[in-house]
Amino acid sequence: MGHRTVIPLLLCFSLIVCEADPVIADVTDGAGNVATTESATPDTSDSEDTGPSESSPESVSAESTKATEAEPPTSRVSADDAPATMEASSDTADIPPVEVAPSATPASSGADNAEPSDVSAYQTTDSTGITTLPTASGADPADGPSKDAATGPILNELQIAGDTVNDDFVELYNTDEAAFSLKGFELRRKTKGDTATKGALFHAFSDTDTIPGHGYFLWANKDGSAAFIGLADAVSTNKTSPALTTDNSLALFDDKGGMVTSVTWGSGHTAPFSKSIGDNPGKNESLVFDRETGKWSLSKLPTPTNHRKETVEPTPEPAPVPPFGTILINEFLPYPESGSDEWIELRNTSAASVDLSGWALRDASGRTYVFAKGFSADAGSFPIIDAKLSGIALNNTGTETLSLLFPDGSVADSFSYSKTEQNASYARTGDAFRLTHVPTRGTPNTFDPEPVITHIPPVGIVRLNELFPNPKTKGEPDEWIELSNAGDEPVGLSGWTVRSGAGKFTWTEKTDPTYMTIPAKGYLVLPRSLTRLALRNSDGAVSLVARDGTIMDAVSYETASEDASYGYSGNGKYRWSRTRTPGLDNLFGKEPKAKEVSIPKKGYRGVLTPFSTEGNKKKMKYVWDFGDGHRSYLASTRHRYEKTGTYEGTLTLRDGTEEYVKPFSITIAKYPSRNLHLTRLCPNPTGRDTDSEWIRIRNDSPKRVPLSGWSIATGSDMSKLVNHAILSDISVDPGEEIILRHADSRFTFPNGRAVIELRRPDGKTVQTVEYSYGKSVPDDAVYADTGAGWVWILASEDDTPETDAAAVDITAEETGATLTGMTENPTVDRIGFDEFVSLGTPVRADLPDTLPRVLGASDERLRNGSEPNPGKLFLDTLFRMLNSLATGTV
């Protein structure tokens, strides 16, 4: 773009720029639309790259989507140092080089996302049951459109089958802070081989469907289970596509028919929906979208959530049936004296009458007596059932079992015995039964006198050594309790009691002698068939009490691992073990622990806080409870606290048998004020814009500021801003300036009109910069903050600026238009005065020759964010006409 033939005219007219009145000129943008601008559009016919518009993804060239092969190291620019030299083309002046370190391209919705590779299967599944899938974002344009920014509702989680084939659901998430109306939005599905562009309508949202800010919206199949139907915000209404199945694609379309987001699983993909992310999910498995990484993952623990943030809770394990409850077998006479009848006595332990309609008594042979409708037991009463009425005949010899059944057939109470004595009844004493020679039909039980035992060892000699509360056997008849005796003498247990929950077992002289004594330095295993005690699978507690009431030992546990025993490991501690050792010394495996734990003590509201750990075993499950109602099941994760305050959380590691729990406390505060601001940017460098565009950030804070978590948002206007996180691990020292490029933040600048925002990690905007340059910004033009306002600095033609002797000698210091940090590097040779026009007034600025020379008599005219000067507009137009005539381009 040579201008030497018209230099005298340019110099003459430059002196009258400030005299004209303001006018507004209309110029045409790259799409042919007319827009109001401040001055005529510069001639960019020789520009190598006008740059893509961020609001038009289709305009991105094939070249601009290629991943960068290599990037030079990061370059810093401080207030005391000018940037190093970058070689310019023969048509431009020297421009400072800005080099950055390479950085992996994240999965984001920016215009320059790298192309994803095809994925035909899921990646490896870790011990948490979560499988990482490749991201579906950044797909090839041929596979369907994608939204410029992740705003508003997106697909967040879906399931194609649960306990039944109709237990499918789709969960949306609102990425905005404000509530969002789903009016006009649609879910559309494509089955295997479907070639329709938009597939088939799956669900149309109603005019009243709204998704809360940062909230959820749940769709469920109308033929699914009651749990899903009751939870759903909307159920299926479209008869043609009622359910999700294998080899499907699902997309969310907005109220204008544009695709917002899509996901495909299995095989049979057809564009424009996204490519398949892997094999079909199985029964009770869901696909979950990670909004931080942009990746889909497979979860074996689906969490469908509605707009009230309610989710399907796992079905709790039913509590074990207690050995007795409100109605109990209290006493029975299996071997009456000649001429008398057997009888069975019940007891109502409550203070209210109980209807026994449908209850039953049953013996070991299967003979059953069902209580007639209307049969009831008064409060505290002892109902009697005679053998003549029940038809039940209890054994006098051999093993016999008498059971009391609830109406549904489950056991309410039961007792087994193997010996009897004539005219002696079995009577309840606490949780056990004793033979007594004083039957008490219809009245409280009495027993034979018990021998007095005086010797009780010191506490700690006899203990609860090992418990087996949760065997695999159905009904859990194989439960047992083991006692140990650390003393040098045997210990008699007559009169002692072992308790479990509300039940208890007491030793008497009638107890089988095999279980009456613990040998010295030995063990005694008490089977459930003896004690009749049911050990709980959760919140269990067992105690051992001596005859005089002394508590010899007590142990409790929260959750019983299946087929594992809970044994004493020394120093007052108990551990779970897969190696059960009844009657032997306890054995344990390697205890689960966290080798490395990184838990911050403080964080900031609205900012992702990192948490990480590593277990000492290969197969470990991790649970982070952050103390605010949210959890994570990953070893390393990040969490965003929405409110300030102090939170008490826990980290739990499980190896399938034992668990390790570490509590922690974290204080969340408001993000501190940091005085960072943008000082310069280059939206249209010579060559490929994506790799060469740069922006400069200055730290005027008194402290060093890490840029991790900060972001740069760009777009053609405020409604089309796309946020680009700063990816590089960079910090800015006080007074220092640093230059970032695309590899550091994935930003792109429109070449005609743009809005740029600098945002803190909590999402708040600290600075907004706007520019408008008609059709396209000239090659290598720099938009700079002079202190008095933002101005364009345009590249000159050669290294020797031609100055006008008649120009007004006004320094940048006098006008306040200083270029901070750019003229103090002693290693850079300084040139004479370059003339540039600011607000129509000729101003001289003393600049180093390594910088792009600002507007002078031999350069393009200067543009800034001020109101246009009419004389300046007139001269610009005239200059271009004269240049064209002189160079023969017209």
Salt bridges, closest charged atoms under 4 A:
GLU38 OE1 - ARG863 NH2 3.89
GLU54 OE2 - HIS724 NE2 3.63
GLU63 OE2 - ARG688 NE 3.94
ASP118 OD1 - LYS275 NZ 2.95
ASP143 OD1 - HIS269 NE2 3.49
ASP143 OD2 - LYS275 NZ 3.58
GLU186 OE1 - ARG188 NH1 2.91
ASP223 OD2 - LYS222 NZ 3.49
ASP233 OD1 - HIS307 ND1 2.53
ASP255 OD1 - LYS256 NZ 3.95
GLU285 OE2 - LYS300 NZ 2.70
GLU292 OE1 - ARG638 NH2 3.35
GLU310 OE1 - ARG308 NH2 3.09
ASP341 OD2 - LYS388 NZ 3.46
ASP363 OD2 - ARG367 NH2 3.02
ASP386 OD1 - ARG441 NH1 3.04
ASP413 OD2 - ARG428 NH2 2.43
GLU421 OE1 - HIS437 NE2 2.67
ASP448 OD2 - HIS437 ND1 2.92
GLU450 OE2 - ARG434 NH1 2.29
GLU450 OE1 - ARG547 NH1 3.63
GLU479 OE1 - ARG528 NH1 3.84
ASP488 OD1 - LYS521 NZ 3.43
GLU509 OE2 - ARG434 NH2 3.88
ASP553 OD2 - ARG463 NH1 3.59
ASP563 OD2 - ARG580 NH1 3.60
GLU614 OE2 - LYS595 NZ 3.47
ASP625 OD2 - ARG631 NE 3.73
ASP628 OD2 - HIS639 NE2 2.72
ASP655 OD2 - LYS617 NZ 2.53
GLU658 OE2 - ARG575 NH2 2.69
GLU659 OE1 - ARG654 NE 2.91
ASP691 OD2 - ARG688 NH1 2.40
ASP700 OD2 - HIS677 ND1 3.37
ASP700 OD1 - ARG698 NE 2.83
ASP733 OD1 - ARG704 NE 3.07
GLU736 OE2 - ARG76 NH1 3.26
GLU737 OE1 - ARG696 NE 3.70
GLU737 OE2 - ARG698 NH1 3.35
GLU757 OE1 - ARG759 NH2 3.05
ASP762 OD2 - ARG760 NH2 2.59
ASP798 OD2 - ARG4 NH2 2.17
ASP798 OD1 - ARG853 NH2 3.49
GLU802 OE2 - ARG4 NH1 2.84
ASP834 OD1 - ARG853 NH1 3.91
ASP846 OD2 - ARG830 NH2 2.28
GLU860 OE2 - HIS3 NE2 3.74
ASP876 OD1 - ARG861 NE 2.91
